[in-house]
């Protein structure tokens, strides 16, 4: 799951979440344990639907500007359902609510570190506009993800 030269899952997750955790806190994640509270997913698989890949293999990225008071809960729920329908593990959720790309996107930065560390393989988005309203910037962000070894699945595919 990890690439040559990549940090351990514990190190990558600690860097991405900003929270130190003992090794025991990572049991089950890439062979090292449960995720720390800061990295817990907000999706729950319907009863009787086991994930098709290990926990942490999928993530959701959402961004809204100006800030969405409801934290994009509907979008998150739809993407969680989509993940389960296509057999992905319970996704981690990364949210840059109320942020514009020029101001920095800390959740996207944390997600990119997990992709580079081999802990996230699939990123679910509602569309490329979550990265930027400017098509060139949105496509560049998607290329960064695929260049780091991830794949982007759009709920609403962008057609040129």
C-alpha positions as CSV (number, residue, x, y, z in Angstrom):
1,X,0.0,0.0,0.0
2,X,2.8,2.4,0.7
3,X,5.3,3.5,-1.9
4,X,9.1,3.1,-1.6
5,X,10.5,5.9,0.5
6,X,7.1,6.8,2.0
7,X,6.8,7.4,5.7
8,X,5.0,4.9,7.9
9,X,1.2,5.1,8.1
10,X,1.6,6.4,11.7
11,X,3.9,9.2,10.7
12,X,1.9,10.2,7.7
13,X,-1.4,10.2,9.7
14,X,0.2,12.2,12.5
15,X,1.5,14.7,10.1
16,X,-1.8,15.0,8.3
17,X,-4.0,15.3,11.3
18,X,-1.6,17.2,13.5
19,X,-2.3,14.9,16.5
20,X,0.3,12.6,18.0
21,X,-0.9,9.2,18.9
22,X,0.6,6.0,20.3
23,X,1.3,3.1,18.0
24,X,-1.6,1.2,19.6
25,X,-4.0,3.9,18.3
26,X,-3.3,2.8,14.8
27,X,-4.2,-1.0,15.1
28,X,-6.0,-2.1,11.9
29,X,-4.9,0.8,9.7
30,X,-2.5,-0.5,7.1
31,X,-1.6,-3.2,9.7
32,X,-0.9,-0.7,12.5
33,X,-4.2,-0.1,14.3
34,X,-7.3,2.1,14.6
35,X,-7.3,5.6,13.3
36,X,-7.0,8.4,15.9
37,X,-10.1,10.3,16.7
38,X,-9.0,13.2,14.5
39,X,-9.1,10.9,11.5
40,X,-12.3,9.2,12.1
41,X,-14.6,9.0,9.1
42,X,-18.1,10.6,9.2
43,X,-19.6,8.0,6.9
44,X,-21.1,4.8,8.2
45,X,-21.6,1.7,6.0
46,X,-25.2,0.4,5.9
47,X,-25.6,-2.8,7.9
48,X,-24.5,-5.9,6.0
49,X,-22.3,-3.9,3.6
50,X,-18.6,-4.7,4.3
51,X,-16.0,-2.4,2.8
52,X,-14.2,-3.7,-0.3
53,X,-10.8,-2.2,0.7
54,X,-9.0,-1.5,3.9
55,X,-10.1,1.6,6.0
56,X,-8.5,4.8,4.9
57,X,-8.4,3.7,1.2
58,X,-11.0,6.3,0.2
59,X,-11.6,9.9,1.1
60,X,-14.1,12.6,0.3
61,X,-13.0,16.2,-0.4
62,X,-15.4,19.1,-0.2
63,X,-14.9,22.8,-0.4
64,X,-17.4,25.7,-0.4
65,X,-16.9,29.4,-0.5
66,X,-18.4,31.3,1.1
67,X,-18.8,28.9,4.1
68,X,-21.7,26.5,4.2
69,X,-23.4,26.8,7.5
70,X,-24.5,23.1,7.3
71,X,-21.0,21.9,6.5
72,X,-22.1,20.5,3.2
73,X,-23.8,17.6,5.0
74,X,-26.0,16.7,2.0
75,X,-23.0,16.5,-0.3
76,X,-21.1,14.4,2.2
77,X,-24.0,12.0,2.7
78,X,-24.4,11.5,-1.1
79,X,-20.7,10.9,-1.5
80,X,-20.7,8.5,1.4
81,X,-23.6,6.6,-0.1
82,X,-21.8,6.6,-3.5
83,X,-18.6,5.2,-1.9
84,X,-20.6,2.3,-0.4
85,X,-22.5,1.6,-3.6
86,X,-19.2,1.2,-5.6
87,X,-17.6,-1.0,-2.8
88,X,-15.2,1.5,-1.3
89,X,-14.1,1.5,2.3
90,X,-15.7,4.0,4.7
91,X,-14.1,7.3,3.5
92,X,-12.3,9.9,5.5
93,X,-13.8,13.3,5.0
94,X,-11.7,16.4,4.3
95,X,-13.5,19.7,4.4
96,X,-12.2,23.2,3.5
97,X,-15.4,25.1,4.3
98,X,-15.3,28.8,3.7
99,X,-11.8,28.7,2.1
100,X,-10.6,29.9,-1.3
101,X,-7.6,28.4,-3.0
102,X,-5.5,31.6,-2.7
103,X,-6.0,31.5,1.1
104,X,-4.7,28.0,1.4
105,X,-6.6,24.7,1.7
106,X,-5.3,22.9,4.8
107,X,-7.7,19.9,4.5
108,X,-6.6,19.4,0.9
109,X,-2.9,19.6,2.0
110,X,-3.5,16.9,4.7
111,X,-5.3,14.7,2.1
112,X,-2.4,15.1,-0.4
113,X,0.0,13.9,2.3
114,X,-2.1,10.8,2.9
115,X,-2.2,10.1,-0.9
116,X,1.5,10.6,-1.2
117,X,2.0,8.2,1.8
118,X,-0.1,5.5,0.1
119,X,-2.9,5.7,2.7
120,X,-5.6,7.1,0.4
121,X,-6.0,5.8,-3.1
122,X,-9.4,7.2,-4.1
123,X,-10.8,10.7,-3.7
124,X,-14.5,11.2,-4.1
125,X,-15.7,14.7,-5.1
126,X,-19.0,16.2,-6.3
127,X,-17.1,17.7,-9.2
128,X,-13.8,19.4,-10.1
129,X,-15.2,22.7,-8.9
130,X,-14.4,21.7,-5.3
131,X,-10.8,22.4,-6.1
132,X,-11.4,25.7,-7.9
133,X,-14.1,27.5,-9.9
134,X,-11.5,28.0,-12.5
135,X,-11.2,25.0,-14.8
136,X,-7.5,25.2,-15.3
137,X,-6.8,25.3,-11.6
138,X,-9.3,22.5,-10.9
139,X,-7.7,20.3,-13.5
140,X,-4.2,21.0,-12.1
141,X,-5.4,19.9,-8.6
142,X,-6.8,16.7,-10.1
143,X,-3.5,16.1,-11.9
144,X,-1.6,16.6,-8.6
145,X,-3.8,13.8,-7.0
146,X,-3.3,11.4,-9.9
147,X,0.4,12.3,-10.1
148,X,0.7,11.3,-6.4
149,X,-0.8,7.9,-7.1
150,X,-4.5,8.6,-6.3
151,X,-7.6,8.6,-8.5
152,X,-10.4,11.1,-8.5
153,X,-14.0,9.9,-8.8
154,X,-16.5,12.6,-9.7
155,X,-20.1,12.2,-8.7
156,X,-21.0,14.8,-11.4
157,X,-18.4,14.1,-14.2
158,X,-17.1,17.2,-15.9
159,X,-17.5,17.0,-19.7
160,X,-15.4,19.2,-22.0
